[in-house]
């Protein structure tokens, strides 16, 4: 169970980095559009916002799910990912 949760947590981390990165690039593209005109970059901005939304939304939901499962395991006295990462 913990191994599966660890894999999901890793995918959540990757998804959040990609999603927030896409939004960051879209913001940068917006400022480039201000400087050179939006005709050249508007398609890229829209695509980055769409990709960021598609990737980030499930990553946030699964991230909360992993945190809730960890909290529940801690409350029930079961091992958690944090316990697994500690040296014994």
N, CA, C and O atoms as CSV, one atom per row, in Angstrom:
chain,resi,resn,atom,element,x,y,z
A,1,UNK,N,N,0.819,-1.193,0.000
A,1,UNK,CA,C,0.000,0.000,0.000
A,1,UNK,C,C,0.866,1.260,0.000
A,1,UNK,O,O,0.594,2.214,-0.729
A,2,UNK,N,N,1.899,1.248,0.819
A,2,UNK,CA,C,2.762,2.429,0.888
A,2,UNK,C,C,3.528,2.641,-0.413
A,2,UNK,O,O,3.773,3.775,-0.822
A,3,UNK,N,N,3.902,1.538,-1.058
A,3,UNK,CA,C,4.627,1.676,-2.329
A,3,UNK,C,C,3.724,2.311,-3.387
A,3,UNK,O,O,4.165,3.157,-4.165
A,4,UNK,N,N,2.479,1.902,-3.406
A,4,UNK,CA,C,1.526,2.480,-4.359
A,4,UNK,C,C,1.325,3.969,-4.061
A,4,UNK,O,O,1.290,4.790,-4.977
A,5,UNK,N,N,1.195,4.309,-2.787
A,5,UNK,CA,C,1.032,5.716,-2.397
A,5,UNK,C,C,2.278,6.518,-2.753
A,5,UNK,O,O,2.178,7.672,-3.169
A,6,UNK,N,N,3.449,5.912,-2.591
A,6,UNK,CA,C,4.696,6.596,-2.945
A,6,UNK,C,C,4.728,6.907,-4.443
A,6,UNK,O,O,5.140,7.995,-4.846
A,7,UNK,N,N,4.290,5.942,-5.269
A,7,UNK,CA,C,4.255,6.175,-6.723
A,7,UNK,C,C,3.287,7.303,-7.067
A,7,UNK,O,O,3.596,8.167,-7.888
A,8,UNK,N,N,2.123,7.289,-6.440
A,8,UNK,CA,C,1.136,8.343,-6.703
A,8,UNK,C,C,1.673,9.697,-6.255
A,8,UNK,O,O,1.500,10.695,-6.955
A,9,UNK,N,N,2.323,9.738,-5.092
A,9,UNK,CA,C,2.891,10.994,-4.594
A,9,UNK,C,C,3.951,11.517,-5.557
A,9,UNK,O,O,4.045,12.723,-5.782
A,10,UNK,N,N,4.743,10.623,-6.120
A,10,UNK,CA,C,5.775,11.045,-7.081
A,10,UNK,C,C,5.125,11.599,-8.353
A,10,UNK,O,O,5.571,12.616,-8.884
A,11,UNK,N,N,4.080,10.938,-8.839
A,11,UNK,CA,C,3.374,11.439,-10.018
A,11,UNK,C,C,2.701,12.783,-9.731
A,11,UNK,O,O,2.651,13.655,-10.598
A,12,UNK,N,N,2.190,12.944,-8.519
A,12,UNK,CA,C,1.602,14.222,-8.119
A,12,UNK,C,C,2.653,15.321,-8.180
A,12,UNK,O,O,2.397,16.411,-8.692
A,13,UNK,N,N,3.832,15.027,-7.654
A,13,UNK,CA,C,4.910,16.019,-7.669
A,13,UNK,C,C,5.286,16.408,-9.095
A,13,UNK,O,O,5.466,17.589,-9.392
A,14,UNK,N,N,5.404,15.425,-9.969
A,14,UNK,CA,C,5.735,15.698,-11.372
A,14,UNK,C,C,4.618,16.504,-12.032
A,14,UNK,O,O,4.884,17.467,-12.750
A,15,UNK,N,N,3.358,16.107,-11.786
A,15,UNK,CA,C,2.223,16.809,-12.374
A,15,UNK,C,C,2.139,18.249,-11.924
A,15,UNK,O,O,1.839,19.140,-12.719
A,16,UNK,N,N,2.407,18.481,-10.637
A,16,UNK,CA,C,2.368,19.853,-10.147
A,16,UNK,C,C,3.484,20.692,-10.747
A,16,UNK,O,O,3.277,21.857,-11.087
A,17,UNK,N,N,4.647,20.114,-10.875
A,17,UNK,CA,C,5.754,20.869,-11.498
A,17,UNK,C,C,5.439,21.201,-12.950
A,17,UNK,O,O,5.663,22.326,-13.396
A,18,UNK,N,N,4.915,20.215,-13.692
A,18,UNK,CA,C,4.572,20.460,-15.095
A,18,UNK,C,C,3.445,21.479,-15.221
A,18,UNK,O,O,3.510,22.383,-16.054
A,19,UNK,N,N,2.412,21.331,-14.394
A,19,UNK,CA,C,1.267,22.236,-14.473
A,19,UNK,C,C,1.634,23.663,-14.125
A,19,UNK,O,O,1.314,24.595,-14.864
A,20,UNK,N,N,2.310,23.832,-12.993
A,20,UNK,CA,C,2.714,25.184,-12.608
A,20,UNK,C,C,3.752,25.746,-13.585
A,20,UNK,O,O,3.777,26.948,-13.846
A,21,UNK,N,N,4.594,24.885,-14.114
A,21,UNK,CA,C,5.566,25.328,-15.122
A,21,UNK,C,C,4.879,25.831,-16.379
A,21,UNK,O,O,5.278,26.843,-16.955
A,22,UNK,N,N,3.827,25.107,-16.806
A,22,UNK,CA,C,3.075,25.544,-17.986
A,22,UNK,C,C,2.415,26.905,-17.737
A,22,UNK,O,O,2.412,27.769,-18.614
A,23,UNK,N,N,1.854,27.087,-16.530
A,23,UNK,CA,C,1.266,28.389,-16.215
A,23,UNK,C,C,2.332,29.482,-16.175
A,23,UNK,O,O,2.089,30.602,-16.623
A,24,UNK,N,N,3.494,29.164,-15.648
A,24,UNK,CA,C,4.590,30.132,-15.622
A,24,UNK,C,C,5.020,30.532,-17.024
A,24,UNK,O,O,5.252,31.707,-17.306
A,25,UNK,N,N,5.122,29.535,-17.900
A,25,UNK,CA,C,5.480,29.842,-19.292
A,25,UNK,C,C,4.388,30.654,-19.983
A,25,UNK,O,O,4.681,31.518,-20.809
A,26,UNK,N,N,3.131,30.376,-19.646
A,26,UNK,CA,C,2.029,31.154,-20.225
A,26,UNK,C,C,2.116,32.613,-19.782
A,26,UNK,O,O,1.871,33.522,-20.577
A,27,UNK,N,N,2.460,32.835,-18.529
A,27,UNK,CA,C,2.620,34.210,-18.035
A,27,UNK,C,C,3.779,34.895,-18.745
A,27,UNK,O,O,3.676,36.049,-19.162
A,28,UNK,N,N,4.883,34.168,-18.877
A,28,UNK,CA,C,6.031,34.736,-19.600
A,28,UNK,C,C,5.642,35.043,-21.048
A,28,UNK,O,O,6.018,36.079,-21.595
A,29,UNK,N,N,4.889,34.133,-21.657
A,29,UNK,CA,C,4.421,34.352,-23.026
A,29,UNK,C,C,3.521,35.566,-23.132
A,29,UNK,O,O,3.552,36.282,-24.133
A,30,UNK,N,N,2.716,35.804,-22.101
A,30,UNK,CA,C,1.854,36.985,-22.084
A,30,UNK,C,C,2.698,38.255,-22.147
A,30,UNK,O,O,2.385,39.179,-22.898
A,31,UNK,N,N,3.762,38.296,-21.360
A,31,UNK,CA,C,4.605,39.491,-21.365
A,31,UNK,C,C,5.384,39.624,-22.668
A,31,UNK,O,O,5.638,40.735,-23.133
A,32,UNK,N,N,5.761,38.500,-23.252
A,32,UNK,CA,C,6.379,38.547,-24.584
A,32,UNK,C,C,5.363,39.099,-25.574
A,32,UNK,O,O,5.706,39.910,-26.434
A,33,UNK,N,N,4.106,38.658,-25.452
A,33,UNK,CA,C,3.046,39.157,-26.330
A,33,UNK,C,C,2.832,40.655,-26.182
A,33,UNK,O,O,2.557,41.355,-27.157
A,34,UNK,N,N,2.959,41.136,-24.954
A,34,UNK,CA,C,2.849,42.580,-24.753
A,34,UNK,C,C,3.945,43.324,-25.508
A,34,UNK,O,O,3.723,44.409,-26.046
A,35,UNK,N,N,5.133,42.719,-25.537
A,35,UNK,CA,C,6.273,43.390,-26.166
A,35,UNK,C,C,6.246,43.286,-27.686
A,35,UNK,O,O,6.535,44.267,-28.371
A,36,UNK,N,N,5.903,42.119,-28.228
A,36,UNK,CA,C,6.033,41.939,-29.683
A,36,UNK,C,C,4.699,41.802,-30.402
A,36,UNK,O,O,4.658,41.765,-31.632
A,37,UNK,N,N,3.633,41.728,-29.662
A,37,UNK,CA,C,2.314,41.542,-30.276
A,37,UNK,C,C,1.790,40.139,-30.013
A,37,UNK,O,O,2.537,39.162,-30.061
A,38,UNK,N,N,0.509,40.057,-29.739
A,38,UNK,CA,C,-0.085,38.789,-29.346
A,38,UNK,C,C,-0.342,37.847,-30.511
A,38,UNK,O,O,-0.527,36.648,-30.303
A,39,UNK,N,N,-0.355,38.359,-31.712
A,39,UNK,CA,C,-0.616,37.511,-32.876
A,39,UNK,C,C,0.349,36.345,-32.985
A,39,UNK,O,O,-0.011,35.268,-33.461
A,40,UNK,N,N,1.558,36.564,-32.547
A,40,UNK,CA,C,2.594,35.532,-32.676
A,40,UNK,C,C,2.594,34.530,-31.534
A,40,UNK,O,O,3.047,33.400,-31.712
A,41,UNK,N,N,2.102,34.914,-30.376
A,41,UNK,CA,C,2.235,34.036,-29.211
A,41,UNK,C,C,0.900,33.626,-28.588
A,41,UNK,O,O,0.886,32.840,-27.641
A,42,UNK,N,N,-0.205,34.132,-29.090
A,42,UNK,CA,C,-1.486,33.853,-28.437
A,42,UNK,C,C,-1.826,32.365,-28.444
A,42,UNK,O,O,-2.349,31.849,-27.456
A,43,UNK,N,N,-1.543,31.680,-29.524
A,43,UNK,CA,C,-1.819,30.238,-29.593
A,43,UNK,C,C,-1.022,29.460,-28.558
A,43,UNK,O,O,-1.540,28.542,-27.923
A,44,UNK,N,N,0.235,29.831,-28.395
A,44,UNK,CA,C,1.082,29.159,-27.408
A,44,UNK,C,C,0.596,29.434,-25.989
A,44,UNK,O,O,0.616,28.541,-25.142
A,45,UNK,N,N,0.162,30.660,-25.725
A,45,UNK,CA,C,-0.339,31.010,-24.396
A,45,UNK,C,C,-1.572,30.179,-24.069
A,45,UNK,O,O,-1.668,29.606,-22.984
A,46,UNK,N,N,-2.509,30.112,-25.000
A,46,UNK,CA,C,-3.733,29.342,-24.778
A,46,UNK,C,C,-3.402,27.865,-24.590
A,46,UNK,O,O,-3.951,27.220,-23.697
A,47,UNK,N,N,-2.525,27.329,-25.405
A,47,UNK,CA,C,-2.147,25.920,-25.297
A,47,UNK,C,C,-1.500,25.632,-23.943
A,47,UNK,O,O,-1.790,24.608,-23.325
A,48,UNK,N,N,-0.638,26.512,-23.487
A,48,UNK,CA,C,0.017,26.307,-22.194
A,48,UNK,C,C,-0.984,26.367,-21.041
A,48,UNK,O,O,-0.863,25.609,-20.078
A,49,UNK,N,N,-1.958,27.246,-21.129
A,49,UNK,CA,C,-2.984,27.319,-20.086
A,49,UNK,C,C,-3.837,26.054,-20.082
A,49,UNK,O,O,-4.161,25.529,-19.017
A,50,UNK,N,N,-4.199,25.563,-21.256
A,50,UNK,CA,C,-5.005,24.343,-21.341
A,50,UNK,C,C,-4.218,23.151,-20.814
A,50,UNK,O,O,-4.735,22.379,-20.006
A,51,UNK,N,N,-2.975,22.991,-21.261
A,51,UNK,CA,C,-2.151,21.877,-20.795
A,51,UNK,C,C,-1.922,21.980,-19.290
A,51,UNK,O,O,-2.015,20.981,-18.577
A,52,UNK,N,N,-1.625,23.173,-18.811
A,52,UNK,CA,C,-1.422,23.357,-17.378
A,52,UNK,C,C,-2.649,22.969,-16.578
A,52,UNK,O,O,-2.529,22.343,-15.524
A,53,UNK,N,N,-3.831,23.331,-17.062
A,53,UNK,CA,C,-5.066,22.999,-16.364
A,53,UNK,C,C,-5.332,21.498,-16.371
A,53,UNK,O,O,-5.727,20.927,-15.355
A,54,UNK,N,N,-5.116,20.869,-17.511
A,54,UNK,CA,C,-5.364,19.429,-17.637
A,54,UNK,C,C,-4.420,18.636,-16.746
A,54,UNK,O,O,-4.822,17.628,-16.164
A,55,UNK,N,N,-3.187,19.069,-16.631
A,55,UNK,CA,C,-2.196,18.341,-15.829
A,55,UNK,C,C,-2.330,18.686,-14.347
A,55,UNK,O,O,-2.232,17.804,-13.494
A,56,UNK,N,N,-2.551,19.946,-14.041
A,56,UNK,CA,C,-2.511,20.390,-12.645
A,56,UNK,C,C,-3.748,19.992,-11.845
A,56,UNK,O,O,-3.625,19.652,-10.668
A,57,UNK,N,N,-4.920,20.023,-12.441
A,57,UNK,CA,C,-6.147,19.728,-11.689
A,57,UNK,C,C,-6.115,18.345,-11.038
A,57,UNK,O,O,-6.343,18.247,-9.833
A,58,UNK,N,N,-5.840,17.273,-11.787
A,58,UNK,CA,C,-5.794,15.965,-11.116
A,58,UNK,C,C,-4.620,15.842,-10.146
A,58,UNK,O,O,-4.722,15.141,-9.139
A,59,UNK,N,N,-3.521,16.509,-10.437
A,59,UNK,CA,C,-2.370,16.447,-9.530
A,59,UNK,C,C,-2.724,17.051,-8.177
A,59,UNK,O,O,-2.319,16.520,-7.143
A,60,UNK,N,N,-3.463,18.137,-8.166
A,60,UNK,CA,C,-3.872,18.759,-6.905
A,60,UNK,C,C,-4.824,17.837,-6.151
A,60,UNK,O,O,-4.676,17.648,-4.943
A,61,UNK,N,N,-5.799,17.261,-6.851
A,61,UNK,CA,C,-6.776,16.380,-6.205
A,61,UNK,C,C,-6.079,15.160,-5.608
A,61,UNK,O,O,-6.319,14.814,-4.452
A,62,UNK,N,N,-5.221,14.507,-6.388
A,62,UNK,CA,C,-4.513,13.326,-5.880
A,62,UNK,C,C,-3.536,13.706,-4.768
A,62,UNK,O,O,-3.299,12.912,-3.858
A,63,UNK,N,N,-2.973,14.900,-4.831
A,63,UNK,CA,C,-2.091,15.361,-3.761
A,63,UNK,C,C,-2.833,15.457,-2.433
A,63,UNK,O,O,-2.320,15.041,-1.394
A,64,UNK,N,N,-4.048,16.010,-2.476
A,64,UNK,CA,C,-4.858,16.073,-1.263
A,64,UNK,C,C,-5.236,14.671,-0.790
A,64,UNK,O,O,-5.292,14.418,0.413
A,65,UNK,N,N,-5.492,13.767,-1.722
A,65,UNK,CA,C,-5.847,12.394,-1.351
A,65,UNK,C,C,-4.687,11.700,-0.635
A,65,UNK,O,O,-4.894,11.007,0.361
A,66,UNK,N,N,-3.478,11.885,-1.139
A,66,UNK,CA,C,-2.304,11.277,-0.501
A,66,UNK,C,C,-2.109,11.854,0.897
A,66,UNK,O,O,-1.826,11.115,1.840
A,67,UNK,N,N,-2.261,13.170,1.033
A,67,UNK,CA,C,-2.107,13.796,2.353
A,67,UNK,C,C,-3.167,13.301,3.329
A,67,UNK,O,O,-2.873,13.065,4.501
A,68,UNK,N,N,-4.406,13.143,2.847
A,68,UNK,CA,C,-5.474,12.656,3.715
A,68,UNK,C,C,-5.217,11.209,4.138
A,68,UNK,O,O,-5.449,10.857,5.295
A,69,UNK,N,N,-4.746,10.376,3.227
A,69,UNK,CA,C,-4.434,8.988,3.566
A,69,UNK,C,C,-3.295,8.917,4.573
A,69,UNK,O,O,-3.330,8.108,5.500
A,70,UNK,N,N,-2.290,9.760,4.393
A,70,UNK,CA,C,-1.174,9.796,5.340
A,70,UNK,C,C,-1.665,10.223,6.731
A,70,UNK,O,O,-1.281,9.630,7.739
A,71,UNK,N,N,-2.501,11.239,6.773
A,71,UNK,CA,C,-3.026,11.725,8.045
A,71,UNK,C,C,-3.858,10.636,8.726
A,71,UNK,O,O,-3.741,10.427,9.933
A,72,UNK,N,N,-4.697,9.943,7.951
A,72,UNK,CA,C,-5.534,8.877,8.514
A,72,UNK,C,C,-4.669,7.737,9.055
A,72,UNK,O,O,-4.938,7.213,10.136
A,73,UNK,N,N,-3.640,7.355,8.312
A,73,UNK,CA,C,-2.742,6.292,8.779
A,73,UNK,C,C,-2.033,6.704,10.066
A,73,UNK,O,O,-1.880,5.892,10.979
A,74,UNK,N,N,-1.598,7.963,10.141
A,74,UNK,CA,C,-0.945,8.456,11.358
A,74,UNK,C,C,-1.894,8.375,12.550
A,74,UNK,O,O,-1.506,7.932,13.631
A,75,UNK,N,N,-3.139,8.806,12.346
A,75,UNK,CA,C,-4.130,8.794,13.423
A,75,UNK,C,C,-4.457,7.369,13.870
A,75,UNK,O,O,-4.735,7.131,15.045
A,76,UNK,N,N,-4.424,6.425,12.929
A,76,UNK,CA,C,-4.735,5.030,13.243
A,76,UNK,C,C,-3.522,4.248,13.728
A,76,UNK,O,O,-3.632,3.062,14.036
A,77,UNK,N,N,-2.372,4.899,13.798
A,77,UNK,CA,C,-1.164,4.242,14.287
A,77,UNK,C,C,-0.484,3.346,13.277
A,77,UNK,O,O,0.348,2.521,13.654
A,78,UNK,N,N,-0.812,3.484,12.004
A,78,UNK,CA,C,-0.169,2.681,10.954
A,78,UNK,C,C,1.050,3.414,10.413
A,78,UNK,O,O,1.212,4.618,10.612
A,79,UNK,N,N,1.893,2.670,9.734
A,79,UNK,CA,C,3.086,3.262,9.125
A,79,UNK,C,C,2.679,4.186,7.987
A,79,UNK,O,O,1.677,3.964,7.306
A,80,UNK,N,N,3.487,5.235,7.798
A,80,UNK,CA,C,3.234,6.201,6.732
A,80,UNK,C,C,4.478,6.317,5.872
A,80,UNK,O,O,5.512,5.715,6.162
A,81,UNK,N,N,4.363,7.103,4.806
A,81,UNK,CA,C,5.534,7.339,3.951
A,81,UNK,C,C,6.648,8.016,4.720
A,81,UNK,O,O,7.825,7.735,4.492
A,82,UNK,N,N,6.288,8.902,5.625
A,82,UNK,CA,C,7.301,9.592,6.437
A,82,UNK,C,C,8.057,8.590,7.307
A,82,UNK,O,O,9.266,8.721,7.499
A,83,UNK,N,N,7.347,7.588,7.833
A,83,UNK,CA,C,8.010,6.548,8.639
A,83,UNK,C,C,8.966,5.726,7.784
A,83,UNK,O,O,10.049,5.351,8.232
A,84,UNK,N,N,8.557,5.453,6.552
A,84,UNK,CA,C,9.376,4.646,5.647
A,84,UNK,C,C,10.671,5.385,5.266
A,84,UNK,O,O,11.703,4.758,5.026
A,85,UNK,N,N,10.604,6.706,5.216
A,85,UNK,CA,C,11.754,7.498,4.796
A,85,UNK,C,C,12.764,7.708,5.915
A,85,UNK,O,O,13.910,8.076,5.659
A,86,UNK,N,N,12.341,7.475,7.160
A,86,UNK,CA,C,13.243,7.655,8.294
A,86,UNK,C,C,14.196,6.476,8.415
A,86,UNK,O,O,13.792,5.329,8.228
A,87,UNK,N,N,15.472,6.756,8.729
A,87,UNK,CA,C,16.393,5.637,8.941
A,87,UNK,C,C,16.018,4.893,10.217
A,87,UNK,O,O,15.584,5.503,11.194
A,88,UNK,N,N,16.185,3.589,10.203
A,88,UNK,CA,C,15.838,2.789,11.381
A,88,UNK,C,C,17.045,2.394,12.170
A,88,UNK,O,O,16.921,1.717,13.191
